[in-house]
Protein backbone atom coordinates (compact mmCIF):
# COMPACT_ATOMS: atom_id res chain seq x y z
CA UNK A 1 0.00 0.00 0.00
CA UNK A 2 2.83 2.41 0.82
CA UNK A 3 4.24 2.07 -2.69
CA UNK A 4 0.83 2.89 -4.24
CA UNK A 5 0.41 5.91 -1.96
CA UNK A 6 3.85 7.23 -2.89
CA UNK A 7 3.05 6.74 -6.59
CA UNK A 8 -0.27 8.55 -6.09
CA UNK A 9 1.49 11.52 -4.48
CA UNK A 10 4.10 11.63 -7.24
CA UNK A 11 1.40 11.64 -9.90
CA UNK A 12 -0.54 14.40 -8.13
CA UNK A 13 2.61 16.52 -8.12
CA UNK A 14 2.90 15.95 -11.87
CA UNK A 15 -0.79 16.88 -12.25
CA UNK A 16 -1.35 13.42 -13.79
CA UNK A 17 -4.64 13.07 -11.94
CA UNK A 18 -6.19 10.28 -13.97
CA UNK A 19 -3.08 8.19 -13.47
CA UNK A 20 -3.09 9.01 -9.73
CA UNK A 21 -6.65 7.75 -9.56
CA UNK A 22 -5.55 4.53 -11.27
CA UNK A 23 -2.65 4.04 -8.82
CA UNK A 24 -5.07 3.71 -5.91
CA UNK A 25 -7.89 2.06 -7.81
CA UNK A 26 -5.71 -1.02 -8.27
CA UNK A 27 -5.85 -1.48 -4.49
CA UNK A 28 -9.44 -0.37 -3.99
CA UNK A 29 -11.28 -2.10 -6.83
CA UNK A 30 -10.83 -5.76 -5.79
CA UNK A 31 -11.94 -4.87 -2.24
CA UNK A 32 -14.57 -2.22 -3.03
CA UNK A 33 -17.45 -4.09 -1.39
CA UNK A 34 -15.68 -4.53 1.95
CA UNK A 35 -16.79 -2.52 4.96
CA UNK A 36 -13.22 -1.53 5.79
CA UNK A 37 -12.21 1.98 6.83
CA UNK A 38 -8.97 1.92 4.84
CA UNK A 39 -10.80 0.81 1.70
CA UNK A 40 -13.23 3.69 2.19
CA UNK A 41 -10.28 6.03 2.60
CA UNK A 42 -8.80 4.81 -0.67
CA UNK A 43 -12.12 5.58 -2.33
CA UNK A 44 -11.94 9.07 -0.88
CA UNK A 45 -8.44 9.67 -2.20
CA UNK A 46 -9.52 8.36 -5.59
CA UNK A 47 -12.33 10.92 -5.49
CA UNK A 48 -9.79 13.65 -4.69
CA UNK A 49 -7.80 12.78 -7.83
CA UNK A 50 -11.00 12.76 -9.90
CA UNK A 51 -11.89 16.16 -8.46
CA UNK A 52 -8.49 17.52 -9.47
CA UNK A 53 -8.91 16.14 -12.99
CA UNK A 54 -12.36 17.70 -13.34
CA UNK A 55 -11.02 21.02 -12.13
CA UNK A 56 -8.14 20.80 -14.61
CA UNK A 57 -10.71 20.31 -17.38
CA UNK A 58 -12.63 23.40 -16.25
CA UNK A 59 -15.55 21.46 -14.79
CA UNK A 60 -15.57 23.34 -11.48
CA UNK A 61 -19.07 22.42 -10.27
CA UNK A 62 -18.53 18.70 -10.85
CA UNK A 63 -15.09 18.97 -9.26
CA UNK A 64 -16.59 20.54 -6.16
CA UNK A 65 -19.19 17.77 -5.87
CA UNK A 66 -16.57 15.02 -6.12
CA UNK A 67 -14.38 16.85 -3.60
CA UNK A 68 -17.30 16.63 -1.16
CA UNK A 69 -17.08 12.83 -1.51
CA UNK A 70 -13.41 12.97 -0.56
CA UNK A 71 -14.32 14.96 2.54
CA UNK A 72 -17.00 12.42 3.46
CA UNK A 73 -14.55 9.51 3.36
CA UNK A 74 -11.74 11.46 5.03
CA UNK A 75 -13.50 10.98 8.37
CA UNK A 76 -12.38 7.35 8.33
CA UNK A 77 -8.76 8.35 9.02
CA UNK A 78 -9.29 8.08 12.74
CA UNK A 79 -10.68 4.54 12.43
CA UNK A 80 -7.92 3.27 10.12
CA UNK A 81 -5.11 0.96 11.19
CA UNK A 82 -2.58 3.09 9.29
CA UNK A 83 -3.67 6.44 10.74
CA UNK A 84 -0.35 8.17 10.17
CA UNK A 85 -0.09 7.10 6.53
CA UNK A 86 -3.59 8.35 5.74
CA UNK A 87 -3.32 11.47 7.88
CA UNK A 88 -0.10 12.47 6.10
CA UNK A 89 -1.70 11.71 2.74
CA UNK A 90 -4.76 13.82 3.59
CA UNK A 91 -2.51 16.76 4.49
CA UNK A 92 -0.65 16.36 1.20
CA UNK A 93 -3.88 16.13 -0.82
CA UNK A 94 -5.45 19.12 0.91
CA UNK A 95 -2.34 21.23 0.40
CA UNK A 96 -2.37 20.28 -3.28
CA UNK A 97 -6.06 21.22 -3.41
CA UNK A 98 -5.32 24.57 -1.86
CA UNK A 99 -2.53 25.29 -4.36
CA UNK A 100 -4.17 24.00 -7.55
CA UNK A 101 -7.90 24.55 -7.14
CA UNK A 102 -9.95 27.70 -6.97
CA UNK A 103 -12.85 26.56 -4.85
CA UNK A 104 -12.76 26.55 -1.09
CA UNK A 105 -12.40 23.53 1.17
CA UNK A 106 -15.88 22.86 2.43
VENTAUR-V808817 format. One record per backbone hydrogen bond with DSSP energy under -0.5 kcal/mol. NH is the residue of the N-H (numbers start at 1). CO is the residue of the C=O. If there is no record, write none. Layout:
NH_CO, NH_CO
This chain:
5_1, 6_2, 7_3, 8_4, 9_5, 10_6, 11_7, 12_8, 13_9, 14_10, 15_12, 16_11, 17_15, 20_16, 21_17, 22_18, 23_19, 24_20, 25_21, 26_22, 27_24, 28_24, 29_25, 31_28, 32_29, 34_31, 36_34, 40_36, 41_37, 42_38, 43_39, 44_40, 45_41, 46_42, 47_43, 48_44, 49_45, 50_46, 51_47, 52_48, 53_49, 54_50, 55_51, 56_52, 57_53, 58_55, 59_54, 60_58, 63_59, 64_60, 65_61, 66_62, 67_63, 68_64, 69_65, 70_66, 71_67, 72_68, 73_69, 74_70, 75_71, 75_72, 76_73, 77_74, 78_75, 79_76, 80_76, 80_77, 83_80, 83_81, 86_82, 87_83, 88_84, 89_85, 90_86, 91_87, 92_88, 93_89, 94_90, 95_91, 96_92, 97_93, 98_94, 99_95, 100_96, 101_97
